């Protein structure tokens, strides 16, 4: 299997970002738009949403980092 799915190609967005670019990156690499990802994170912000967002912010690479490799 040589083709990567959208999660394997996931990077933070350089153009569509408000805080860390996580929702913009999810919007670029998935069929769900970035505004919908933002709404989902805000709805779940006071629970696992904040923890998940911080983990994604830390571990998802930015586009500029992946282009250098």
C-alpha positions as CSV (number, residue, x, y, z in Angstrom):
1,X,0.0,0.0,0.0
2,X,1.9,3.1,-1.2
3,X,-0.9,5.7,-1.0
4,X,-1.2,7.5,2.3
5,X,-4.5,8.3,3.9
6,X,-5.3,11.9,5.0
7,X,-4.2,11.3,8.6
8,X,-0.7,10.2,7.5
9,X,-0.4,13.4,5.4
10,X,-1.8,15.7,8.1
11,X,0.1,18.9,8.7
12,X,-0.7,22.1,10.4
13,X,-1.9,24.9,8.1
14,X,0.3,27.9,7.4
15,X,-2.5,29.9,5.7
16,X,-5.7,28.9,7.6
17,X,-4.8,29.3,11.2
18,X,-6.2,31.1,14.2
19,X,-4.1,29.7,17.1
20,X,-1.9,26.8,16.0
21,X,-3.1,25.9,12.6
22,X,-4.5,22.5,13.8
23,X,-8.1,23.1,12.6
24,X,-6.9,24.6,9.3
25,X,-4.7,21.6,8.7
26,X,-7.5,19.2,9.5
27,X,-9.7,21.2,7.1
28,X,-7.1,21.0,4.3
29,X,-6.6,17.2,4.7
30,X,-10.1,16.0,5.4
31,X,-13.5,16.4,3.8
32,X,-14.7,18.5,6.7
33,X,-14.1,22.3,6.4
34,X,-11.8,24.0,9.0
35,X,-14.7,26.0,10.4
36,X,-16.5,22.8,11.3
37,X,-13.4,21.5,13.1
38,X,-13.2,24.8,15.1
39,X,-16.9,24.4,16.1
40,X,-16.2,20.8,17.2
41,X,-13.2,21.8,19.3
42,X,-15.2,24.7,20.9
43,X,-18.1,22.4,21.7
44,X,-15.8,20.0,23.4
45,X,-13.3,22.6,24.7
46,X,-14.1,22.1,28.4
47,X,-13.4,18.4,28.2
48,X,-11.2,16.2,26.0
49,X,-11.3,18.8,23.2
50,X,-8.7,21.1,24.8
51,X,-6.5,18.1,25.7
52,X,-6.8,16.7,22.1
53,X,-6.1,20.2,20.6
54,X,-2.9,20.6,22.6
55,X,-1.7,17.2,21.7
56,X,-2.4,17.8,18.0
57,X,-0.7,21.2,18.3
58,X,2.4,19.5,19.7
59,X,2.7,16.4,17.6
60,X,1.3,17.4,14.2
61,X,4.2,18.8,12.0
62,X,3.9,22.1,10.2
63,X,4.0,22.2,6.4
64,X,7.4,24.1,6.4
65,X,8.9,21.3,8.6
66,X,7.7,18.5,6.3
67,X,8.8,20.3,3.1
68,X,12.4,20.6,4.3
69,X,12.7,16.8,4.6
